[in-house]
């Protein structure tokens, strides 16, 4: 068997894991596994943050729309014609006597 075929065969059988100097191979494999686990945890965490941001952006849009609706209602209520109609419904009329100014004189 050629040297290349033998080395491929050894890798496929896992001989590099059971030789005498395999401890360094196991350390490297464990290091790679830990890095992969960290990468998976990081991607899950970032996905969670992205979902939270999307949810908050949707809530901001809804609150902004509610604010605009409320502001337009308040603007309509502040109109003079609306106030006149409300006053007429309550049967209030303007005073026929003008208000009087009261002056207070204090002695020092």
Biotite code that builds the C-alpha atoms (Angstrom):
import biotite.structure as struc

atoms = struc.array([
    struc.Atom([0.000, 0.000, 0.000], chain_id="A", res_id=1, res_name="UNK", atom_name="CA", element="C"),
    struc.Atom([1.306, 3.431, -0.798], chain_id="A", res_id=2, res_name="UNK", atom_name="CA", element="C"),
    struc.Atom([2.149, 5.912, 1.933], chain_id="A", res_id=3, res_name="UNK", atom_name="CA", element="C"),
    struc.Atom([-0.754, 8.246, 1.004], chain_id="A", res_id=4, res_name="UNK", atom_name="CA", element="C"),
    struc.Atom([-3.309, 5.433, 1.053], chain_id="A", res_id=5, res_name="UNK", atom_name="CA", element="C"),
    struc.Atom([-1.971, 4.209, 4.386], chain_id="A", res_id=6, res_name="UNK", atom_name="CA", element="C"),
    struc.Atom([-2.218, 7.688, 5.982], chain_id="A", res_id=7, res_name="UNK", atom_name="CA", element="C"),
    struc.Atom([-5.774, 8.166, 4.692], chain_id="A", res_id=8, res_name="UNK", atom_name="CA", element="C"),
    struc.Atom([-6.680, 4.720, 5.991], chain_id="A", res_id=9, res_name="UNK", atom_name="CA", element="C"),
    struc.Atom([-5.152, 5.564, 9.404], chain_id="A", res_id=10, res_name="UNK", atom_name="CA", element="C"),
    struc.Atom([-7.129, 8.806, 9.631], chain_id="A", res_id=11, res_name="UNK", atom_name="CA", element="C"),
    struc.Atom([-10.378, 7.053, 8.700], chain_id="A", res_id=12, res_name="UNK", atom_name="CA", element="C"),
    struc.Atom([-9.801, 4.335, 11.301], chain_id="A", res_id=13, res_name="UNK", atom_name="CA", element="C"),
    struc.Atom([-8.914, 6.915, 13.945], chain_id="A", res_id=14, res_name="UNK", atom_name="CA", element="C"),
    struc.Atom([-5.373, 5.718, 14.623], chain_id="A", res_id=15, res_name="UNK", atom_name="CA", element="C"),
    struc.Atom([-4.295, 9.283, 15.329], chain_id="A", res_id=16, res_name="UNK", atom_name="CA", element="C"),
    struc.Atom([-6.548, 9.170, 18.409], chain_id="A", res_id=17, res_name="UNK", atom_name="CA", element="C"),
    struc.Atom([-5.148, 5.968, 19.920], chain_id="A", res_id=18, res_name="UNK", atom_name="CA", element="C"),
    struc.Atom([-1.404, 6.326, 19.388], chain_id="A", res_id=19, res_name="UNK", atom_name="CA", element="C"),
    struc.Atom([0.976, 7.072, 22.235], chain_id="A", res_id=20, res_name="UNK", atom_name="CA", element="C"),
    struc.Atom([1.261, 10.765, 21.347], chain_id="A", res_id=21, res_name="UNK", atom_name="CA", element="C"),
    struc.Atom([-2.478, 11.164, 20.855], chain_id="A", res_id=22, res_name="UNK", atom_name="CA", element="C"),
    struc.Atom([-2.924, 13.362, 23.966], chain_id="A", res_id=23, res_name="UNK", atom_name="CA", element="C"),
    struc.Atom([-2.005, 16.484, 21.988], chain_id="A", res_id=24, res_name="UNK", atom_name="CA", element="C"),
    struc.Atom([-4.543, 15.461, 19.332], chain_id="A", res_id=25, res_name="UNK", atom_name="CA", element="C"),
    struc.Atom([-7.264, 15.068, 21.976], chain_id="A", res_id=26, res_name="UNK", atom_name="CA", element="C"),
    struc.Atom([-6.410, 18.458, 23.469], chain_id="A", res_id=27, res_name="UNK", atom_name="CA", element="C"),
    struc.Atom([-6.697, 20.072, 20.049], chain_id="A", res_id=28, res_name="UNK", atom_name="CA", element="C"),
    struc.Atom([-10.008, 18.310, 19.346], chain_id="A", res_id=29, res_name="UNK", atom_name="CA", element="C"),
    struc.Atom([-11.414, 19.407, 22.707], chain_id="A", res_id=30, res_name="UNK", atom_name="CA", element="C"),
    struc.Atom([-10.262, 22.964, 22.005], chain_id="A", res_id=31, res_name="UNK", atom_name="CA", element="C"),
    struc.Atom([-12.071, 22.916, 18.646], chain_id="A", res_id=32, res_name="UNK", atom_name="CA", element="C"),
    struc.Atom([-15.221, 21.501, 20.284], chain_id="A", res_id=33, res_name="UNK", atom_name="CA", element="C"),
    struc.Atom([-15.214, 24.258, 22.928], chain_id="A", res_id=34, res_name="UNK", atom_name="CA", element="C"),
    struc.Atom([-14.776, 26.893, 20.210], chain_id="A", res_id=35, res_name="UNK", atom_name="CA", element="C"),
    struc.Atom([-17.687, 25.418, 18.255], chain_id="A", res_id=36, res_name="UNK", atom_name="CA", element="C"),
    struc.Atom([-19.905, 25.440, 21.350], chain_id="A", res_id=37, res_name="UNK", atom_name="CA", element="C"),
    struc.Atom([-18.999, 29.069, 22.015], chain_id="A", res_id=38, res_name="UNK", atom_name="CA", element="C"),
    struc.Atom([-19.797, 29.954, 18.414], chain_id="A", res_id=39, res_name="UNK", atom_name="CA", element="C"),
    struc.Atom([-23.205, 28.238, 18.605], chain_id="A", res_id=40, res_name="UNK", atom_name="CA", element="C"),
    struc.Atom([-24.037, 29.953, 21.903], chain_id="A", res_id=41, res_name="UNK", atom_name="CA", element="C"),
    struc.Atom([-22.985, 33.307, 20.480], chain_id="A", res_id=42, res_name="UNK", atom_name="CA", element="C"),
    struc.Atom([-25.141, 32.884, 17.382], chain_id="A", res_id=43, res_name="UNK", atom_name="CA", element="C"),
    struc.Atom([-28.166, 31.925, 19.509], chain_id="A", res_id=44, res_name="UNK", atom_name="CA", element="C"),
    struc.Atom([-27.608, 34.966, 21.704], chain_id="A", res_id=45, res_name="UNK", atom_name="CA", element="C"),
    struc.Atom([-27.340, 37.306, 18.726], chain_id="A", res_id=46, res_name="UNK", atom_name="CA", element="C"),
    struc.Atom([-30.490, 35.792, 17.157], chain_id="A", res_id=47, res_name="UNK", atom_name="CA", element="C"),
    struc.Atom([-32.336, 36.408, 20.406], chain_id="A", res_id=48, res_name="UNK", atom_name="CA", element="C"),
    struc.Atom([-31.184, 40.051, 20.441], chain_id="A", res_id=49, res_name="UNK", atom_name="CA", element="C"),
    struc.Atom([-32.244, 40.530, 16.801], chain_id="A", res_id=50, res_name="UNK", atom_name="CA", element="C"),
    struc.Atom([-35.711, 39.167, 17.583], chain_id="A", res_id=51, res_name="UNK", atom_name="CA", element="C"),
    struc.Atom([-35.997, 41.506, 20.589], chain_id="A", res_id=52, res_name="UNK", atom_name="CA", element="C"),
    struc.Atom([-34.961, 44.495, 18.453], chain_id="A", res_id=53, res_name="UNK", atom_name="CA", element="C"),
    struc.Atom([-37.550, 43.613, 15.799], chain_id="A", res_id=54, res_name="UNK", atom_name="CA", element="C"),
    struc.Atom([-40.242, 43.321, 18.479], chain_id="A", res_id=55, res_name="UNK", atom_name="CA", element="C"),
    struc.Atom([-39.300, 46.693, 19.974], chain_id="A", res_id=56, res_name="UNK", atom_name="CA", element="C"),
    struc.Atom([-39.266, 48.366, 16.550], chain_id="A", res_id=57, res_name="UNK", atom_name="CA", element="C"),
    struc.Atom([-42.770, 47.056, 15.881], chain_id="A", res_id=58, res_name="UNK", atom_name="CA", element="C"),
    struc.Atom([-43.924, 48.378, 19.269], chain_id="A", res_id=59, res_name="UNK", atom_name="CA", element="C"),
    struc.Atom([-42.361, 51.785, 18.510], chain_id="A", res_id=60, res_name="UNK", atom_name="CA", element="C"),
    struc.Atom([-44.278, 51.999, 15.222], chain_id="A", res_id=61, res_name="UNK", atom_name="CA", element="C"),
    struc.Atom([-47.545, 51.112, 16.970], chain_id="A", res_id=62, res_name="UNK", atom_name="CA", element="C"),
    struc.Atom([-46.981, 53.678, 19.729], chain_id="A", res_id=63, res_name="UNK", atom_name="CA", element="C"),
    struc.Atom([-46.045, 56.365, 17.210], chain_id="A", res_id=64, res_name="UNK", atom_name="CA", element="C"),
    struc.Atom([-49.261, 55.703, 15.255], chain_id="A", res_id=65, res_name="UNK", atom_name="CA", element="C"),
    struc.Atom([-51.278, 55.872, 18.478], chain_id="A", res_id=66, res_name="UNK", atom_name="CA", element="C"),
    struc.Atom([-49.567, 59.168, 19.364], chain_id="A", res_id=67, res_name="UNK", atom_name="CA", element="C"),
    struc.Atom([-50.411, 60.696, 15.981], chain_id="A", res_id=68, res_name="UNK", atom_name="CA", element="C"),
    struc.Atom([-54.048, 59.576, 16.287], chain_id="A", res_id=69, res_name="UNK", atom_name="CA", element="C"),
    struc.Atom([-54.355, 60.995, 19.797], chain_id="A", res_id=70, res_name="UNK", atom_name="CA", element="C"),
    struc.Atom([-52.713, 64.260, 18.774], chain_id="A", res_id=71, res_name="UNK", atom_name="CA", element="C"),
    struc.Atom([-55.126, 64.715, 15.855], chain_id="A", res_id=72, res_name="UNK", atom_name="CA", element="C"),
    struc.Atom([-58.112, 64.064, 18.152], chain_id="A", res_id=73, res_name="UNK", atom_name="CA", element="C"),
    struc.Atom([-56.840, 66.637, 20.658], chain_id="A", res_id=74, res_name="UNK", atom_name="CA", element="C"),
    struc.Atom([-56.271, 69.181, 17.875], chain_id="A", res_id=75, res_name="UNK", atom_name="CA", element="C"),
    struc.Atom([-59.889, 68.730, 16.732], chain_id="A", res_id=76, res_name="UNK", atom_name="CA", element="C"),
    struc.Atom([-61.136, 69.155, 20.300], chain_id="A", res_id=77, res_name="UNK", atom_name="CA", element="C"),
    struc.Atom([-59.206, 72.428, 20.644], chain_id="A", res_id=78, res_name="UNK", atom_name="CA", element="C"),
    struc.Atom([-60.922, 74.023, 17.625], chain_id="A", res_id=79, res_name="UNK", atom_name="CA", element="C"),
    struc.Atom([-63.196, 76.963, 18.354], chain_id="A", res_id=80, res_name="UNK", atom_name="CA", element="C"),
    struc.Atom([-66.108, 75.421, 16.447], chain_id="A", res_id=81, res_name="UNK", atom_name="CA", element="C"),
    struc.Atom([-65.905, 72.243, 18.546], chain_id="A", res_id=82, res_name="UNK", atom_name="CA", element="C"),
    struc.Atom([-65.838, 74.259, 21.757], chain_id="A", res_id=83, res_name="UNK", atom_name="CA", element="C"),
    struc.Atom([-68.861, 76.322, 20.591], chain_id="A", res_id=84, res_name="UNK", atom_name="CA", element="C"),
    struc.Atom([-70.836, 73.157, 19.891], chain_id="A", res_id=85, res_name="UNK", atom_name="CA", element="C"),
    struc.Atom([-69.980, 71.721, 23.314], chain_id="A", res_id=86, res_name="UNK", atom_name="CA", element="C"),
    struc.Atom([-70.994, 74.970, 25.002], chain_id="A", res_id=87, res_name="UNK", atom_name="CA", element="C"),
    struc.Atom([-74.302, 75.040, 23.126], chain_id="A", res_id=88, res_name="UNK", atom_name="CA", element="C"),
    struc.Atom([-75.008, 71.458, 24.193], chain_id="A", res_id=89, res_name="UNK", atom_name="CA", element="C"),
    struc.Atom([-74.535, 72.534, 27.818], chain_id="A", res_id=90, res_name="UNK", atom_name="CA", element="C"),
    struc.Atom([-76.738, 75.593, 27.195], chain_id="A", res_id=91, res_name="UNK", atom_name="CA", element="C"),
    struc.Atom([-74.091, 78.036, 28.388], chain_id="A", res_id=92, res_name="UNK", atom_name="CA", element="C"),
    struc.Atom([-74.228, 81.616, 27.158], chain_id="A", res_id=93, res_name="UNK", atom_name="CA", element="C"),
    struc.Atom([-71.783, 84.489, 27.425], chain_id="A", res_id=94, res_name="UNK", atom_name="CA", element="C"),
    struc.Atom([-72.217, 86.869, 30.318], chain_id="A", res_id=95, res_name="UNK", atom_name="CA", element="C"),
    struc.Atom([-74.132, 90.057, 29.595], chain_id="A", res_id=96, res_name="UNK", atom_name="CA", element="C"),
    struc.Atom([-72.257, 92.074, 32.202], chain_id="A", res_id=97, res_name="UNK", atom_name="CA", element="C"),
    struc.Atom([-68.579, 92.601, 31.615], chain_id="A", res_id=98, res_name="UNK", atom_name="CA", element="C"),
    struc.Atom([-66.142, 91.508, 34.275], chain_id="A", res_id=99, res_name="UNK", atom_name="CA", element="C"),
    struc.Atom([-64.945, 94.065, 36.789], chain_id="A", res_id=100, res_name="UNK", atom_name="CA", element="C"),
    struc.Atom([-61.361, 94.607, 37.776], chain_id="A", res_id=101, res_name="UNK", atom_name="CA", element="C"),
    struc.Atom([-60.663, 94.464, 41.499], chain_id="A", res_id=102, res_name="UNK", atom_name="CA", element="C"),
    struc.Atom([-57.645, 96.420, 42.638], chain_id="A", res_id=103, res_name="UNK", atom_name="CA", element="C"),
    struc.Atom([-56.039, 95.614, 45.945], chain_id="A", res_id=104, res_name="UNK", atom_name="CA", element="C"),
    struc.Atom([-54.051, 98.400, 47.568], chain_id="A", res_id=105, res_name="UNK", atom_name="CA", element="C"),
    struc.Atom([-51.638, 97.324, 50.259], chain_id="A", res_id=106, res_name="UNK", atom_name="CA", element="C"),
    struc.Atom([-50.227, 99.792, 52.747], chain_id="A", res_id=107, res_name="UNK", atom_name="CA", element="C"),
    struc.Atom([-46.615, 99.342, 53.698], chain_id="A", res_id=108, res_name="UNK", atom_name="CA", element="C"),
])
